[in-house]
Amino acid sequence: MTLHGDNIRDELDPAGIPLGDVIDADVTVSAFVPLWRQRLNIFLQNKLAIASVVYLVFIFLFCFLGPHLWHSNQTDQAQALLSPQNGPPSAHNWLGTDPSGFDELGRIMFGGEYSLTLGMIAGVITIVIGTLYGMVSGFLGGFVDTFLMRMLDAFLSIPVLFLLLTLVTVFARTTTNLIAIIGVIGWFGNARIIRGDALLIKELEYSQAARAMGAGRWHIIRRHVFPNSVSNIVTVATFAVADAILFLTTLGYLGLGIPLPATDWGTMLNNASQYIANGYWWQVYPLALIFILVIVAITYVGEALRDAFEVRLLER
C-alpha cells in the first residue's frame, strides 16, 4: 500500500503483516510566493520605475535635507538684497542668484519643500474624494448613479484652469486654501475611473455570491469592490499627485502661487522667465529640468504600481 504525501510505503506479506519499508519518493511541492513579493518582483522588472524611484528619493532628500547642509538665506529679503542680484554661478553660489539676490540652489530646495508637500497633500485629498464618489455612484447604481454622474459631467464641462483661477481669486491665497482648492477640483476624472471598476466588480460572481449570502452593500464594497479596485486606485493616486504639483506650479507661474516669504517652483519660473532674455539661464534651466523629471518619474512609478497590483499578473 502506497501512501502518497508521506514517504512511507507499507507492504503486506501473504500473512497480512506490514513490512514498513521506508522509501524515498520524489514529491514536488511548489513553493508559495507571498503576494507582496510577487508585486515587488513585478515592480522591479520595470527598470524605468526603479530609476524614477531613485530620482524621487534623491529629490526629496535634496529638498528636505539639503537646506541643513547648504545654508542660505531664503526668508529675509532685505538681507538678500545685499547679495548680487542675478549673479552667475560661482564658488559661493553654485547656481547663481535670482533677481532678489537669493541663492538659486537654496531657493530650489526651499520652493521644492512647498511644491512637493502641498502637491502630495492635495493629491491625497483628490484620490479620497474621487474614490468615495466613484464607488458610491457605481455600486448603488440607478437614480443615485445617474444623479451623481450628471453632476460630474457638469463639473467636467468647466475648464479646469478657469475653475482653478476663479476659486483662487475668490478665496484668500493662503497655503491651506491652495491645498483645498487643488484637492477639490482634481478628483473628477478619478471618480469616473473608480466608478467603472465598481460597476464591473459588483456584477462578478463573488459579489453576487456575497449578496446572496446576505452581505450588505458596505460589506461588499469594503471586502470586494475596494480590494479589487486597488490597481486603478494606486495608479490614479500617483497621477493625482503629479497633477496637483502641476496645478500648483501653474498657479505659481501665473503669479497666484504661495505668497511670500514662501515660494514654489511655479513662482520661481515666473520670476525667472522675465530675465531669461538677458541670458540668466541658471534661473530657468536647472529648475525646469528638475520639475519635468519629477512629473515624468511619478508617471513611471504610477504605471509600474498599476502593473504590480494587477491581479491577472499574479500567480495563483
C-alpha angles and dihedrals in degrees: 000000000000120000109203113212093033120074091230129103115190109203120193124217120217089272091057096250114142115235095201096212111181115219136178112250124194102234117175114203118183111227115239113239114206116238093241090056092048090051091047091051091050091050093048091054088068103081094185090055091051091050089048092052091050091050094047092049089051092050092049091050090045093052101038103031099026095077089059089058101033104050115200137148111257104157109043107076093180090059092044090057088064088067122076112277117230089004116175122241112291141159090274096042108032093191097028126240134292128238091278094050096254117144105259097214092051089044091057089053092046094048092043091059091060097039095050096040096047091042093053094046092048090046091054091051089049096052094044093053094041094048095049093044095047096045094048092047096046098041099045093043122170119071093349092055092046093050095046093046093050089052089049091050089053091052092047091051090066114083108249095224092050091049091046094051092045095053093044090051094047097046128052112273098242129142092250093050092049091053092047094047095049091044096052098046100044101064100073098093092039091056092055092052094049091046089058090054092049092050091053100041097048089061096050122107099256092051091049091048092051090050091049090053091056102263115158126235096258091047090055091047092049098042103032116011099045098043092049091048094053092101093061093036092056091046096050089043092061091045089048090057090050091048092049091053089048092050092049092048090048091053090048092050089052091052095255099102132112111327121244142304083037121060142186135209094263093054090048092052090048092054093044094049089068091061103036090095088062091060098257092142095158090071094058117023102053093047094042091052092049092048096047093048091050091056093045092047093051089050093053091047090051092052091049092049090050090056092044093055094042105118094208091063094055124094118250 
